[in-house]
Amino acid sequence: MTAWVKPTRKGEGEAHLLGEGMSQFAITYYNTQFCHFYIGSGGNHLKDYLTMNKWQHVAASFDGKRMKMWIDGRVVGGRDSDTETISSGGTFHISSAGPPDMPRFKGLIDNVRLYNRGITDEEVLKLVTAEAQDHDLGVMIANPESAEATVQFFHEHPNPIDHREVDNRILLANDRIGIEFHRSDTGFQLSGLYDIANRHDFLARVVDYYKNPTTREFLAYGRLVRPLEFESSDAMPMLEYAKGWTVPALSSGVFLSEAGELCVFVVNASRDEQVWKASIDPMRYGLPEGATLQVEEIEFDGKVRTFEKSARGALNLEHSTPGRGFSVFHISSV
């Protein structure tokens, strides 16, 4: 099943979006703003967070053995199903009238598709790319020529701290790191973090250093889950570039793997060390409710250092990021 979904208000309870029901197959929207995909029973499910007042593409697949779920073309969950058969044959509902006391979905649903087979990453991404513009979603498509030009700018930029705007891309560089953002109507995406001296894209490099093979499924070049919200009593320092254009000293990106693990990047584009705090609500970022979390810091050379062994509930990160540097964290449930 696939569809574009735009929640406009939180519901009461769990509202039906698509399908025949939890005991067959269904996608629902809960009042915690999580979208659930069920096969066969309420306990056999996947879920991920949906943002209010924003179109998002939701896709869910079951091939008789494995369940998989995507948001905006990004894999947000996958598991072996507890059941291999579905007692289908009922009525397929898009939302539902139902009894008066039944929870209602408050929002919009568009372009619903139902398949009689499992679907692939490539099929989902093709749908998202084709229909993104009609649903106010910016999609980043890799271009080898653009990548080559970006690396050339990182190595040959004329000024000690320099920037360049090319189409929908913004490049920032100093003598140590290069940063690439993609800009769309829906905001900025961190798409490149380049180690100039060693000629490595750190986003790709850090994935290779993870000790758990499943973390290789992080979409380092895809849409971010959502940025961190920095907590500070002072205003965020802003850096001014040519044409009066400014960017915050700190930017961040959070990626979610199919295995339900987070990778957090914090980039400091200023010359000075920046001390920051940020709180992560595990459920908001797709982690299990009540889970015990382990936080590891991935150092610049790829070494792993335990930052927090057994955190529960809201996770408070407090750290300092060096000037013209970055901090990387790996968060998993234990």
C-alpha positions as a printed Julia matrix, in Angstrom:
334×3 Matrix{Float64}:
   0.0     0.0     0.0
   1.18    3.54   -0.7
  -0.41    6.96   -0.24
   0.33   10.61    0.43
  -0.88   11.62    3.9
  -1.2    15.08    5.46
  -2.36   15.14    9.12
  -3.9    18.49   10.06
  -4.91   17.77   13.67
  -4.06   15.2    16.3
  -6.76   12.59   16.6
  -8.25   10.83   19.59
  -7.17    7.22   19.8
  -6.04    5.35   16.68
  -7.65    6.3    13.37
  -7.81    4.04   10.31
  -5.99    5.3     7.19
  -5.82    2.39    4.72
  -6.58   -1.33    4.58
  -9.07   -3.89    5.83
  -8.24   -3.78    9.55
  -5.55   -4.71   12.09
  -6.44   -8.42   11.98
  -5.9    -8.41    8.18
  -3.69   -5.5     7.05
  -3.9    -1.79    7.81
  -2.14    1.54    8.14
  -3.37    3.71   11.02
  -2.6     7.11   12.57
  -2.33    7.28   16.36
  -2.79   10.34   18.57
   0.94   10.3    19.35
   1.46   11.27   15.67
   2.81    7.83   14.84
   1.75    5.99   11.71
   1.4     2.2    12.27
   1.49   -0.65    9.73
  -0.2    -3.9    10.87
  -0.23   -7.43    9.45
  -2.48  -10.06   11.06
  -2.63   -8.6    14.59
  -1.99   -5.53   16.7
   1.32   -6.88   17.99
   2.77   -7.48   14.52
   3.51   -3.96   13.37
   5.94   -1.2    12.35
   5.62    2.52   13.05
   7.15    5.92   12.43
   6.42    9.56   13.18
   4.44   11.85   10.84
   4.76   15.64   10.92
   1.62   17.75   11.24
   0.41   19.94    8.35
   2.85   18.48    5.86
   2.42   16.01    3.0
   4.35   12.78    3.54
   4.49    9.69    1.36
   3.7     6.51    3.34
   4.43    3.08    1.89
   4.09   -0.37    3.49
   4.85   -3.81    2.08
   4.43   -7.48    3.08
   5.79  -10.26    0.87
   4.59  -13.22    2.93
   7.63  -13.19    5.21
   8.91   -9.69    5.83
   7.25   -6.36    6.62
   8.74   -3.06    5.5
   7.74    0.59    5.83
   8.88    3.81    4.16
   8.25    7.52    4.83
   9.08    9.84    1.88
  11.04    7.04    0.23
  13.21    6.43    3.29
  13.1     3.0     4.97
  11.89    3.57    8.55
  11.29    0.0     9.65
  11.6    -3.65    8.69
  11.01   -6.96   10.46
  10.19  -10.61    9.93
   6.44  -10.95   10.25
   4.92  -13.06   13.03
   2.46  -14.41   10.47
   2.92  -15.49    6.86
  -0.74  -15.4     5.8
  -3.46  -12.76    5.76
  -7.17  -13.56    6.09
  -8.03  -11.0     3.43
 -11.24  -10.63    1.47
 -12.97   -7.87    3.38
 -13.59   -4.26    2.37
 -10.6    -2.02    1.7
 -11.24    1.31    3.42
  -9.61    4.68    2.78
 -10.12    6.3     6.17
 -13.44    5.09    7.6
 -16.87    6.34    8.49
 -17.58    3.62   11.08
 -19.5     4.07   14.32
 -19.89    7.63   15.71
 -17.45    6.93   18.56
 -14.71    5.57   16.27
 -11.54    7.75   16.07
 -11.39    9.8    12.87
  -8.34   10.81   10.85
  -8.21   14.58   10.56
  -6.32   15.48    7.42
  -5.89   14.68    3.73
  -5.11   11.44    1.82
  -4.05   11.37   -1.83
  -2.87    8.97   -4.57
  -3.67    5.67   -2.83
  -2.21    2.51   -4.41
  -2.83   -1.12   -3.43
  -0.61   -3.97   -4.68
  -1.12   -7.75   -4.65
   2.62   -8.33   -4.03
   5.53   -6.91   -2.09
   7.09   -3.69   -3.41
  10.75   -2.61   -3.59
  12.82    0.37   -2.49
  13.22    1.36   -6.15
   9.45    1.35   -6.78
   8.75    3.46   -3.7
  11.48    5.98   -4.52
  10.21    6.26   -8.1
   6.71    7.14   -6.84
   8.04    9.7    -4.37
  10.26   11.36   -6.98
   7.47   11.52   -9.57
   4.86   13.01   -7.2
   6.96   15.02   -4.73
   6.51   18.37   -6.46
   2.71   18.06   -6.36
   2.93   17.53   -2.59
   5.44   20.27   -1.66
   8.25   17.83   -0.96
  11.82   18.57   -2.03
  13.61   15.5    -3.38
  17.37   15.35   -3.77
  18.67   13.32   -6.71
  22.38   12.57   -6.93
  24.24   13.96   -9.97
  27.77   12.64  -10.59
  28.83   15.84  -12.41
  27.62   17.98   -9.49
  29.5    15.76   -7.02
  32.74   16.17   -8.99
  32.34   19.96   -9.13
  31.61   20.06   -5.4
  34.8    18.2    -4.5
  36.79   20.48   -6.81
  35.42   23.57   -5.02
  36.29   22.12   -1.61
  39.92   21.7    -2.69
  40.37   24.87   -4.75
  38.19   27.56   -3.13
  40.15   30.86   -3.16
  39.23   32.31    0.25
  40.11   30.94    3.74
  36.37   30.58    4.43
  34.31   30.43    1.26
  30.87   29.6    -0.05
  29.2    29.0    -3.38
  25.57   28.71   -4.46
  24.91   26.42   -7.45
  21.29   25.8    -8.44
  19.68   24.36   -5.27
  23.0    23.56   -3.58
  24.93   25.63   -1.03
  28.6    24.82   -0.46
  30.65   25.99    2.54
  34.37   25.32    2.91
  37.44   26.2     4.94
  40.87   24.61    5.01
  39.63   21.53    6.87
  36.07   20.59    5.96
  33.54   21.13    3.2
  29.8    21.13    3.85
  27.08   20.71    1.23
  23.42   21.56    1.73
  20.51   21.07   -0.67
  17.81   23.7    -0.51
  14.13   23.16   -1.37
  10.76   24.66   -0.53
  10.69   22.46    2.58
  14.06   23.62    3.98
  17.69   22.5     3.99
  19.19   19.01    3.89
  22.75   18.2     4.92
  24.03   16.13    1.99
  27.83   16.23    2.27
  30.44   16.53    5.02
  33.85   16.36    3.38
  37.26   15.83    5.0
  39.46   17.89    2.65
  42.9    16.72    3.84
  42.04   13.01    3.57
  39.71   13.36    0.56
  36.87   11.49    2.27
  33.17   12.22    2.46
  32.73   11.77    6.21
  29.03   10.85    5.93
  29.98    7.79    3.9
  33.18    7.17    5.86
  31.51    7.06    9.26
  28.98    4.47    8.06
  31.87    2.18    7.13
  33.25    2.42   10.69
  30.06    1.29   12.42
  30.57   -2.05   14.13
  26.99   -3.2    13.47
  26.54   -4.12    9.77
  22.87   -3.09    9.81
  23.87    0.54   10.34
  25.16    0.56    6.79
  21.52    1.07    5.87
  21.62    4.68    7.12
  20.56    6.93    4.25
  23.52    9.3     4.48
  22.39   10.98    1.26
  18.65   10.92    1.81
  16.1    13.04    3.58
  16.91   13.75    7.21
  14.55   12.46    9.89
  14.44   15.89   11.53
  17.1    18.24   12.94
  17.95   18.65   16.6
  16.45   21.53   18.56
  19.35   23.19   20.35
  18.73   24.53   23.85
  20.59   27.71   24.78
  20.02   30.83   26.86
  21.87   32.81   24.2
  20.88   33.35   20.59
  22.5    31.0    18.1
  25.6    32.68   16.56
  25.07   33.47   12.88
  27.77   33.54   10.21
  27.54   36.17    7.48
  28.71   35.48    3.96
  28.56   37.43    0.72
  25.32   39.12   -0.38
  24.19   39.4     3.24
  23.39   35.7     3.41
  23.72   34.18    6.91
  23.73   30.64    8.29
  23.67   29.4    11.9
  27.01   28.38   13.38
  25.57   24.97   14.3
  23.54   22.72   12.05
  22.47   19.14   12.59
  21.08   16.07   10.91
  19.54   12.89   12.34
  19.33    9.68   10.3
  17.28    6.58   11.18
  18.32    3.1    10.04
  16.03    0.2     9.2
  17.31   -1.44   12.39
  15.88    1.46   14.44
  19.22    3.12   15.29
  19.98    6.83   15.07
  23.02    8.65   13.74
  23.3    12.29   14.84
  25.57   14.85   13.14
  26.31   18.29   14.58
  28.38   20.6    12.37
  30.1    23.77   13.62
  30.86   26.09   10.69
  32.34   28.85   12.89
  35.94   29.36   14.01
  35.08   29.12   17.72
  34.19   26.1    19.82
  30.42   25.88   20.41
  28.91   24.34   23.55
  25.4    23.05   22.97
  22.55   21.08   24.51
  19.77   19.17   22.79
  17.01   16.87   23.98
  15.87   13.82   21.99
  12.46   12.29   22.65
  13.02    8.62   21.64
   9.46    8.09   20.39
   9.53   11.25   18.28
  12.61    9.89   16.51
  11.19    6.4    16.01
  12.92    4.6    18.9
  10.98    2.12   21.09
   8.97    3.56   23.98
  10.66    2.91   27.32
  13.8     1.5    25.72
  17.2     1.65   27.4
  19.49    3.62   25.1
  23.21    3.49   24.51
  24.96    6.54   23.05
  28.34    6.29   21.37
  30.45    9.11   19.99
  32.16    8.42   16.65
  35.46   10.3    16.71
  37.06   11.85   13.65
  39.36    8.88   13.07
  36.43    6.47   13.28
  37.07    5.28   16.85
  33.99    4.59   18.97
  33.72    6.03   22.5
  30.82    5.23   24.86
  29.03    8.47   25.71
  26.08    7.09   27.71
  25.48    3.43   28.62
  21.91    3.21   29.86
  19.67    6.21   29.31
  15.88    6.01   29.64
  13.2     8.42   28.51
  14.19   11.78   27.03
  17.86   11.75   26.06
  19.81   14.9    26.89
  22.92   15.46   24.81
  25.39   18.06   26.08
  28.62   18.48   24.17
  31.14   20.91   22.72
  31.97   20.88   19.02
  35.32   22.37   17.96
  35.53   25.27   15.56
  35.28   24.19   11.94
  34.58   20.68   13.16
  31.74   18.29   13.83
  30.41   15.77   16.36
  28.84   12.42   15.48
  26.76   10.16   17.76
  25.33    6.66   17.31
  22.21    5.9    19.42
  20.75    2.41   19.77
  18.44    0.53   22.15
  20.04   -2.16   24.34
